[in-house]
Amino acid sequence: MTEIECASSHSLESYKMTDCIFCEISAGNEPAKFRYLDEDVMVIVNKLTWVPIMLLVIPRKHHSQLELWSSPIMKKMSAIAADFGCMYCPDGFRILSNFGHHGLQSQRHGHLHVIGGRDLGPYA
């Protein structure tokens, strides 16, 4: 399946939007609570609070979710996500990635979720 097919009739260009909140955060145009920042990756506190720890691991450069998973930056992001999970959730955590509308993807800029801080039960 190609990215365009998985995008449910959205063109590839629709994933490179100029009104992307994560791109605005990366550029310093929108506020965020940063936990980590370098030239490639940022970790911010998610505004959602349905579990005690909700961090977002985001590439600074815009990628669709599918582009992210086949990009070399994913190795670095996954290591950072695991490190932050261990640091903030020593009793266990989940690293999640949502794809498309039915997968509950709310931002078109690819990213990972690190969640924990309590027993998450069988499903997140």
C-alpha positions in Angstrom: 0.0 0.0 0.0 1.4 3.4 -0.9 1.3 6.5 1.3 -1.3 8.1 -1.0 -3.6 5.1 -0.8 -3.3 5.0 3.0 -4.0 8.7 3.2 -7.6 8.0 2.3 -7.8 10.1 -0.8 -5.5 12.9 0.5 -2.6 13.8 -1.8 0.9 13.6 -0.5 1.1 17.3 -0.6 -1.8 17.6 1.9 0.7 16.2 4.5 3.1 19.1 4.0 0.8 21.8 5.3 1.9 25.3 6.2 -0.5 25.6 9.1 1.0 22.6 11.0 1.1 23.3 14.7 4.2 21.1 15.2 6.1 23.0 12.5 5.1 26.2 14.2 6.3 24.8 17.6 9.6 23.7 16.0 10.1 27.2 14.5 9.5 28.8 17.9 6.3 30.5 16.7 4.0 28.6 19.1 4.6 27.8 22.8 5.2 24.3 24.2 6.5 22.7 27.3 9.8 21.2 26.0 11.5 18.2 27.7 14.1 17.8 25.0 15.2 19.8 21.9 18.0 19.3 19.4 18.5 20.0 15.7 16.4 17.0 14.7 14.0 16.1 17.4 11.8 17.7 20.1 9.9 16.2 23.0 7.0 18.2 24.3 4.3 17.6 27.0 1.0 16.8 25.3 -1.9 19.1 26.1 -4.1 16.0 26.6 -4.0 14.7 30.1 -5.9 11.4 30.2 -2.9 9.7 31.8 -0.3 11.3 34.0 2.6 11.2 31.5 1.8 12.1 27.9 4.9 13.2 25.9 5.1 13.7 22.2 8.4 12.9 20.4 8.4 14.9 17.1 10.8 15.3 14.3 11.7 19.0 13.8 11.3 18.5 10.0 7.8 17.8 8.7 7.1 14.2 7.8 3.8 12.4 7.3 3.3 9.5 9.8 4.2 7.0 7.0 7.3 9.0 5.9 8.4 9.1 9.5 8.4 5.3 9.9 10.6 4.8 6.8 12.9 7.7 7.7 16.4 7.4 9.2 15.2 9.8 12.0 13.0 7.1 13.4 15.9 5.3 15.0 16.9 8.4 16.9 13.3 9.2 17.8 12.6 5.7 19.1 15.7 5.7 21.3 14.7 9.1 22.7 11.1 7.9 23.3 12.3 4.8 25.2 14.8 6.9 27.3 12.0 9.3 28.3 9.6 6.4 29.0 12.2 4.9 31.3 12.9 8.3 33.0 9.3 9.4 33.5 7.6 6.0 33.9 9.9 3.6 35.7 7.0 1.1 36.3 6.2 0.9 32.5 5.0 2.9 29.6 3.7 2.7 26.0 5.0 4.2 22.8 2.2 4.7 20.4 1.9 5.9 16.8 -1.5 6.7 15.2 -2.2 6.4 11.5 -5.1 8.1 9.8 -8.6 9.1 11.0 -9.7 5.6 12.3 -6.3 5.3 14.0 -7.0 8.6 15.9 -4.2 10.5 14.2 -5.0 14.2 15.0 -1.9 15.9 13.6 -0.5 15.3 10.1 3.0 15.9 11.3 4.4 12.5 12.2 5.1 11.9 15.9 5.3 9.3 18.7 3.4 9.3 22.0 5.0 8.2 25.2 2.3 7.5 27.8 2.4 6.1 31.3 2.5 7.1 35.0 -0.2 4.6 36.0 -1.5 1.1 35.1 -2.7 1.6 31.5 -4.8 -1.6 31.5 -5.0 -3.8 28.4 -5.7 -1.0 26.0 -4.7 2.7 25.9 
